[in-house]
Amino acid sequence: MEKIHKEVIVRGLVQGVSFRAYARREAAKLGITGTVKNQADGSVAIVAEGSPANMESFIAWSRKGPLMASVEQVEVSDGPVKGYDEFMIIR
């Protein structure tokens, strides 16, 4: 299976609304691996790897986020596949 790597920055009201936990749950549903982390500037940084179709679904989810989130902007960039085994929350 072909895997792609995406780096995603999500801005808006995305901290304090369980964004990271919901991202991990969504990633598990889609077979996405990588990391999610709160940033000092209030954004959430996601590094994700998976199939192109599942990655498209995951990025679409990140544009909405969980119910209490208010996503204002999502920046997506490509990178080299690193081979993550799971999707982890980084504190």
Secondary structure, 3 states (H helix, E strand, C coil): CCCEEEEEEEEEECCCCCHHHHHHHHHHHHCCEEEEEECCCCCEEEEEEECHHHHHHHHHHHCCCCCCCEEEEEEEEEECCCCCCCEEEEC
